Amino acid sequence: MKTEKEKNNTINGEEEQQETFSEKSETTDKKQDTDTNDNLAEAQNETADNDSQQTETDKDPLETALQEIENLKDQYLRKVAEFENYRKRTLKEKTELILNGAEKTVDAILPVVDDMERAMASADTTDDIDSIREGFDLIFKKLIKSLESLGVKKIETDNKDFDTDYHEAVAMVPGVGDDKKGKVIDCIQTGYTLNDKVIRHAKVAVGQ
């Protein structure tokens, strides 16, 4: 038969075992709760992702098309505005060019005009024909030099082969030697080019 002390020890041992079992049970329950919460969070995240994907997939095609049309309309209006600004700017520059394009030419010719005025005034006060002739010759050379600075050049005709690109035949001269046939015999009116473009053909007489 167990003594009172042994009975007490037995009882205490059973209580300790019960407490240990309870602690284990609580630990297990906490772990299960943690796992459950983690699983629940993952499930919620997956649901949110699926809802997002489904929203993008299920987006109304009409709404998408209308949005695209609105974007294209905005781009079109911007391009139209840019082109209109370009057109107005180009028109303004063209108008200014037409009105003021001759400014450089006039500026180059004005000194020659001044010389002509002085020469005419001098001609009224002198009887020296040679000095007057020399003065006008200098003015003419100055005029030619001014024109050349603008790109204007005289078309050469002396002993040149007749060339329809530069010459206009206004007379035919028969009875010339074989070495003169098809060549310019005389220049009736001087021709000129502007930056290598013919602006007036030279009127010439051609040997026949």
Secondary structure as a PSIPRED ss2 file (coil, helix, strand):
# PSIPRED VFORMAT (PSIPRED V4.0)

   1 M C   1.000  0.000  0.000
   2 K C   1.000  0.000  0.000
   3 T C   1.000  0.000  0.000
   4 E H   0.000  1.000  0.000
   5 K H   0.000  1.000  0.000
   6 E H   0.000  1.000  0.000
   7 K H   0.000  1.000  0.000
   8 N H   0.000  1.000  0.000
   9 N H   0.000  1.000  0.000
  10 T H   0.000  1.000  0.000
  11 I H   0.000  1.000  0.000
  12 N H   0.000  1.000  0.000
  13 G H   0.000  1.000  0.000
  14 E H   0.000  1.000  0.000
  15 E H   0.000  1.000  0.000
  16 E H   0.000  1.000  0.000
  17 Q H   0.000  1.000  0.000
  18 Q H   0.000  1.000  0.000
  19 E H   0.000  1.000  0.000
  20 T H   0.000  1.000  0.000
  21 F H   0.000  1.000  0.000
  22 S H   0.000  1.000  0.000
  23 E H   0.000  1.000  0.000
  24 K H   0.000  1.000  0.000
  25 S H   0.000  1.000  0.000
  26 E H   0.000  1.000  0.000
  27 T H   0.000  1.000  0.000
  28 T H   0.000  1.000  0.000
  29 D H   0.000  1.000  0.000
  30 K H   0.000  1.000  0.000
  31 K H   0.000  1.000  0.000
  32 Q H   0.000  1.000  0.000
  33 D H   0.000  1.000  0.000
  34 T H   0.000  1.000  0.000
  35 D H   0.000  1.000  0.000
  36 T H   0.000  1.000  0.000
  37 N H   0.000  1.000  0.000
  38 D H   0.000  1.000  0.000
  39 N H   0.000  1.000  0.000
  40 L H   0.000  1.000  0.000
  41 A H   0.000  1.000  0.000
  42 E H   0.000  1.000  0.000
  43 A H   0.000  1.000  0.000
  44 Q H   0.000  1.000  0.000
  45 N H   0.000  1.000  0.000
  46 E H   0.000  1.000  0.000
  47 T H   0.000  1.000  0.000
  48 A H   0.000  1.000  0.000
  49 D H   0.000  1.000  0.000
  50 N H   0.000  1.000  0.000
  51 D H   0.000  1.000  0.000
  52 S H   0.000  1.000  0.000
  53 Q H   0.000  1.000  0.000
  54 Q H   0.000  1.000  0.000
  55 T H   0.000  1.000  0.000
  56 E H   0.000  1.000  0.000
  57 T H   0.000  1.000  0.000
  58 D C   1.000  0.000  0.000
  59 K C   1.000  0.000  0.000
  60 D C   1.000  0.000  0.000
  61 P H   0.000  1.000  0.000
  62 L H   0.000  1.000  0.000
  63 E H   0.000  1.000  0.000
  64 T H   0.000  1.000  0.000
  65 A H   0.000  1.000  0.000
  66 L H   0.000  1.000  0.000
  67 Q H   0.000  1.000  0.000
  68 E H   0.000  1.000  0.000
  69 I H   0.000  1.000  0.000
  70 E H   0.000  1.000  0.000
  71 N H   0.000  1.000  0.000
  72 L H   0.000  1.000  0.000
  73 K H   0.000  1.000  0.000
  74 D H   0.000  1.000  0.000
  75 Q H   0.000  1.000  0.000
  76 Y H   0.000  1.000  0.000
  77 L H   0.000  1.000  0.000
  78 R H   0.000  1.000  0.000
  79 K H   0.000  1.000  0.000
  80 V H   0.000  1.000  0.000
  81 A H   0.000  1.000  0.000
  82 E H   0.000  1.000  0.000
  83 F H   0.000  1.000  0.000
  84 E H   0.000  1.000  0.000
  85 N H   0.000  1.000  0.000
  86 Y H   0.000  1.000  0.000
  87 R H   0.000  1.000  0.000
  88 K H   0.000  1.000  0.000
  89 R H   0.000  1.000  0.000
  90 T H   0.000  1.000  0.000
  91 L H   0.000  1.000  0.000
  92 K H   0.000  1.000  0.000
  93 E H   0.000  1.000  0.000
  94 K H   0.000  1.000  0.000
  95 T H   0.000  1.000  0.000
  96 E H   0.000  1.000  0.000
  97 L H   0.000  1.000  0.000
  98 I H   0.000  1.000  0.000
  99 L H   0.000  1.000  0.000
 100 N H   0.000  1.000  0.000
 101 G C   1.000  0.000  0.000
 102 A C   1.000  0.000  0.000
 103 E H   0.000  1.000  0.000
 104 K H   0.000  1.000  0.000
 105 T H   0.000  1.000  0.000
 106 V H   0.000  1.000  0.000
 107 D H   0.000  1.000  0.000
 108 A H   0.000  1.000  0.000
 109 I H   0.000  1.000  0.000
 110 L H   0.000  1.000  0.000
 111 P H   0.000  1.000  0.000
 112 V H   0.000  1.000  0.000
 113 V H   0.000  1.000  0.000
 114 D H   0.000  1.000  0.000
 115 D H   0.000  1.000  0.000
 116 M H   0.000  1.000  0.000
 117 E H   0.000  1.000  0.000
 118 R H   0.000  1.000  0.000
 119 A H   0.000  1.000  0.000
 120 M H   0.000  1.000  0.000
 121 A H   0.000  1.000  0.000
 122 S H   0.000  1.000  0.000
 123 A H   0.000  1.000  0.000
 124 D C   1.000  0.000  0.000
 125 T C   1.000  0.000  0.000
 126 T C   1.000  0.000  0.000
 127 D C   1.000  0.000  0.000
 128 D C   1.000  0.000  0.000
 129 I H   0.000  1.000  0.000
 130 D H   0.000  1.000  0.000
 131 S H   0.000  1.000  0.000
 132 I H   0.000  1.000  0.000
 133 R H   0.000  1.000  0.000
 134 E H   0.000  1.000  0.000
 135 G H   0.000  1.000  0.000
 136 F H   0.000  1.000  0.000
 137 D H   0.000  1.000  0.000
 138 L H   0.000  1.000  0.000
 139 I H   0.000  1.000  0.000
 140 F H   0.000  1.000  0.000
 141 K H   0.000  1.000  0.000
 142 K H   0.000  1.000  0.000
 143 L H   0.000  1.000  0.000
 144 I H   0.000  1.000  0.000
 145 K H   0.000  1.000  0.000
 146 S H   0.000  1.000  0.000
 147 L H   0.000  1.000  0.000
 148 E H   0.000  1.000  0.000
 149 S H   0.000  1.000  0.000
 150 L C   1.000  0.000  0.000
 151 G C   1.000  0.000  0.000
 152 V E   0.000  0.000  1.000
 153 K E   0.000  0.000  1.000
 154 K E   0.000  0.000  1.000
 155 I C   1.000  0.000  0.000
 156 E C   1.000  0.000  0.000
 157 T C   1.000  0.000  0.000
 158 D C   1.000  0.000  0.000
 159 N C   1.000  0.000  0.000
 160 K C   1.000  0.000  0.000
 161 D E   0.000  0.000  1.000
 162 F C   1.000  0.000  0.000
 163 D C   1.000  0.000  0.000
 164 T C   1.000  0.000  0.000
 165 D C   1.000  0.000  0.000
 166 Y C   1.000  0.000  0.000
 167 H E   0.000  0.000  1.000
 168 E E   0.000  0.000  1.000
 169 A E   0.000  0.000  1.000
 170 V E   0.000  0.000  1.000
 171 A E   0.000  0.000  1.000
 172 M E   0.000  0.000  1.000
 173 V E   0.000  0.000  1.000
 174 P C   1.000  0.000  0.000
 175 G C   1.000  0.000  0.000
 176 V C   1.000  0.000  0.000
 177 G C   1.000  0.000  0.000
 178 D H   0.000  1.000  0.000
 179 D H   0.000  1.000  0.000
 180 K H   0.000  1.000  0.000
 181 K C   1.000  0.000  0.000
 182 G C   1.000  0.000  0.000
 183 K E   0.000  0.000  1.000
 184 V E   0.000  0.000  1.000
 185 I E   0.000  0.000  1.000
 186 D E   0.000  0.000  1.000
 187 C E   0.000  0.000  1.000
 188 I E   0.000  0.000  1.000
 189 Q E   0.000  0.000  1.000
 190 T C   1.000  0.000  0.000
 191 G C   1.000  0.000  0.000
 192 Y E   0.000  0.000  1.000
 193 T E   0.000  0.000  1.000
 194 L E   0.000  0.000  1.000
 195 N C   1.000  0.000  0.000
 196 D C   1.000  0.000  0.000
 197 K E   0.000  0.000  1.000
 198 V E   0.000  0.000  1.000
 199 I E   0.000  0.000  1.000
 200 R E   0.000  0.000  1.000
 201 H C   1.000  0.000  0.000
 202 A E   0.000  0.000  1.000
 203 K E   0.000  0.000  1.000
 204 V E   0.000  0.000  1.000
 205 A E   0.000  0.000  1.000
 206 V E   0.000  0.000  1.000
 207 G E   0.000  0.000  1.000
 208 Q C   1.000  0.000  0.000
